[in-house]
Amino acid sequence: MAIEIIDEQEIIDVEVDLIDIIEKCVNAVLAYEGIDIDWEVCITFVDDDTIRKLNREFREIDSPTDVLSFPILDLDNDKDLKEEQFKYDINPETGCVMLGDIIISLERAKFQGEEYGHGLHRELGFLTVHGMLHLLGYDHESDKDRLEMRKKEEDILESLNLIRD
């Protein structure tokens, strides 16, 4: 597993504890889904202004959001994945299948963590898990899909003791 973390914001210091949460959440999602292939994911921290521009460009929504996911592969939450399926999607530098990119507004995560009363760590964990599930093909367009995705998010976060206070 290769996790690249890029910090393109200057509002919140990205300390080791935040990186640790990201890594634990990424690995927990893959374990929960039973995926045993070497994956690569890139997670970029930005501010509200940057994520607002990306949200406008890619979703035609002119407001900041907390997380955006950009899957490279067209997955349909299929757990029976084989590395041979993705032989053309392997990064030659890492030897890992390129899963996609997750963009997180740390500014929004901090605000939401305070607003919801559970802090930045839990909110960052939630946004990472949420983004990873999107990269694996999950969505929340229908009520059924939203409930399935929310159950997975809560199960994974609980397994990491990232629970709501």
Order of alpha helices (4+ residues) and beta strands (2+ residues): beta-alpha-beta-alpha-beta-beta-alpha-alpha-alpha
